[in-house]
């Protein structure tokens, strides 16, 4: 047989001939079609816009919307992604097409495949992907923790196999010069038949080519992302420190390693109690989530290697183990052999001297077990002391974002690692104070003697004594009256008691969020909210708070030149808020209000970022010299903005790219 080579002198392709043999067919396969009827090609939709039938909505993100669509040509269901609001030549359009091209370039079994990228009949870009079934890992972990029967489908071993599939996908992306930068359980889909896919590459960064064995992903210059230092994009809890600081140039493969460590942490802590996380797995998580990038695993492959070693019963590189632990791992890997050896030894020993051998064996087993427990306890303390400062910082960030339940869970984890950490006990105690859980607060403050009770003749009320006081004042129904709540706020903010501003804000934020979300909004409740605003703004004089409820919702008006504190509004659903002439600067307390109309006239407000997620349609910012006007473009639903006359041209220019363009009114 003569060897054939392609004309360009490349590799031998003659073996492909076996797949191109002529079919042995005599006659026509089917009857001919009528000459004047439609042909098979007429089944294909010619224009791009007519190719898909939309049958539902799959998801909605900050930038794009994903439809369920029927591909007429392929006769299959696909997921079709489009921009929510298309603005030609905008940064959104560039980010959308960058995500589509990057995802399409990363062809891997564990990365969601892109079928097509194109323009519809209105010249709007879109791309189609495989329509996924199953559940995302975030939902799976939540159900595992809550449902024991469901958890049997996902034991720790299976969850770690899913994690290894994710590592394979990310290692492949890194080999092509792409880092994901938004890895979290919600972006990991587990199919009905065990397939694992990594989704949402919208924040991905393309690294500079390194000359590795795999060709890097190439993008046109117009789609390349320009570094923007100081801009933070990602998911809290899964962002490495350099990402949380907005250090764009520092983001690389080790940033994804940190996020994978956070995913592994979520997996390891999803198992229902009383199962304990293995120390080896805790060590892997601690190394992957090290604060300094140089202290993390150098690559995803190294991280996956340690997880595979753990699954196989071997020691991991992140954990220093002794001879006893190595021996125990050897026994676990060879249970059958170990069982036979032990049985033989016991049989021979029994024949020689049953009584003596049993005593020595029991003594030896007790000593070995004690040594193992001591080593594991020491390792737990070492890991805990290394990880708890980072966890405490994260817990404080969660509190600042009003995610109190998550912060409490983080503090509980810290105290598992280090039960003597006074700062964690204090924050946990003040959170329970804000939740009106005084029994638990008393128990916690007793762990920190300096906060439990005062010395004789000391006029300062300690947190532990305050918890005991309101423990006694809580009625049998458990529902505390508004008058007692007002006294609780007074004690909490009293200068005599001298609680720090951080602890005051923590307890007050938790208190008002819980009350405003769980209690019926009656006239008495609103009167309490108004009184609380007056009490928390002691420098202000003539503070007036009025409330009006109509078909649109609740309208709140606050007047007072020195009013700065809005904590009582935390968690309260509002339609409109008027606070012209106040001294309010911090708008974080409105983040969960659902606000539509806001009047900031004459206030020193600077940052509008807390309003970005609100359905705000009308905004008055007359005589607001400090306000960042460039942030107006981030208010996606804004319809009307009222400003001072000199600012009209500048505001109109800033909002000119918004669709629809808000009305700018001079006053």
Buried (B, 14 or more C-beta within 10 A) or exposed (E): EEEEEEEEEEEEEEEEEEEEEEEEEEEEEEEEEEEEEEEEEEEEBEEBBEBBEEEEEBEEEEBBBBBBBBBBEEEEBBBBBBBBBBEEEBEBBBBBBBBBBBBBBBEBEBBBBBBBBEEBEEEBBBBBBBBBEBBBBBEBBBBBBEEEEEBEEBEBEEBBBBBBBBBBBBBBBBBBBBBBBBBBBBBBBBEEEEBBBBBBBBBBBBBEEEEEEEEBBEBEEEBEBEEEEEEEBBBBBBBBBBBBEBBBEBBBBBBBBBBBBBBBBBBBBBBEEEEEBBBBBBBBBBBBBBBEBEEBBEBBBBBBBBBBBBBEBBBBBBBEBBEBBEEBBBBEEEEEEEEEEEEEEBEEBEEEEEEEBEEEBEEEEEEEEEBBEEBBEEBBEBBBEBBBBBBBBBBBBBBBEBBBEBBBEBBEBBBEBBEEBEBBBBBBBBBBBBBBBBEBBBBBBBBBEEBBBBEEEEEEBBBBBBBBBBBEEBEEEEEBEBEEBEBBBEBBBBEEBEBEEBBBBBBBBBBBBBBBEEEEBEEEBBEBBBBBBBBBBEEBEEBEBEBEEEEEBBBBBBBBEEBBBBBBBBBBBBBBBBBBBBBBEBBBBBBBBBBBBBBBBBBBBBBBEBBEBBEBBBBBBBBBEEBEBEBBBBBBEBBEBBBBEEBBEEBBEBBEEBEEEBEBBEE
